Amino acid sequence: MSTGRFGVRTGVRDWAVAVGVAATLVVAGLSEQNSAGSLDLLGYALLAAGGLALAAGRRAPVSVLVVTGLCALGYQAVGFDVPAVAYLFAVYAAMRSGHHVITVAASVTLLAALPLAALASLHDTGAAFAQARGALEVAWVIAAGAAGEALRQAERRADEAERTREETARHRADEERLHIARELHDSLIHQISIIKVQSEVAVHLARRRGEQVPESLLAIQQAGREASRELRATLGALRDDDKAPPHGLDDVPGLVESARMTGLDATLTIEGQRHDVPVAVGRTVYRIVQESLTNIARHASAATASVRIDCRSDALIIRVDDDGNAKPDTASPPGVGLLGMRERVTALGGNLCAEPRDEGGFTVLAELPVERTA
């Protein structure tokens, strides 16, 4: 069930309770009164208002507590000997919300003020105290407060149990990641390292002897290097326990500088007012730039690359261009890196466009909303 539908059903239930209590109080008032004077009309209005105020008990429990208490005092003062049922509901709601001190203080004040309100209509001290005691018995107040507190504690324990389940699941996921990392390390790292070393030794010996190095051997050498680097990066991600601070927008200049060290003429331009962004957005910006520069270095045969980040009040615009050999008519299916970028951007409610440019080269353009993910 969606959150909006749950909210609508909760609101309907609150109004149903409020209307039911208001109707009960008015009927009880009609059974006590026979005249239709101005004071009686005021009493009926206070009875109805006290009941209808309960509709806001979930949103403003303290305000509803005060309103129902004042309504109870009001209709007692004009001569309506009707139990303060609405106030008992308000006590339950306030205690459930955790407003213990205010609820106790308001209840003690109301218990002390009800005899005075009844006295105003009866002018008989004994009868006034008896009417006030009947309107709001202390035992009923205690029972309503205890019920609210009991439900609050039950909800708190349920939240703690849910949090414990989430922590347990997260702990198991961490253990599984470490297990996979160990398996990958034990089964693959050693073999890939042997392939990499053997291929490099073979290439070195061939060149030393002045022989033509076979293309297949050079491909094995390059594949061994890339496989070793990728596998170590994967192991690092699997072993990441989120204790180290995540990469973000401030780490992008380091990526561009690393690209320059490989011989790529890479530039970085950051426009707009820099401001704090959510961690998830900053991490995604870093990954987009990282993956884009990695693809340029590996596949684009590009000489230059430009990274532009436009910091807007409601979004971050990231654009990475290169002058590589990509053409619109030679576009290849997106690889795992681009698919991963698209998933990250979509998860944050953003948009990603990655395609060859008409003038040659490739463009990665991403828009990440800021306010929606904050």
Secondary structure, DSSP 8 states (H G I E B T S, - for coil): --HHHHHHHHHHHHHHHHHHHHHHHHHHHHHH-----HHHHHHHHHHHHHHHGGGGTTT-HHHHHHHHHHHHHHHHHTT-----HHHHHHHHHHHHTT-HHHHHHHHHHHHHHHHHHHHHHH--HHHHHHHHHHHS-HHHHHHHHHHHHHHHHHHHHHHHHHHHHHHHHHHHHHHHHHHHHHHHIIIIIHHHHHHHHHHHHHHHHHHHTT----HHHHHHHHHHHHHHHHHHHHHHHHH--S-S----GGGHHHHHHHHHHTT-EEEEEEEE------HHHHHHHHHHHHHHHHHIIIII--SEEEEEEEE-SSEEEEEEEE-SS--GGG-----HHHHHHHHHHHHTT-EEEEEE-TTSSEEEEEEEESGGG-
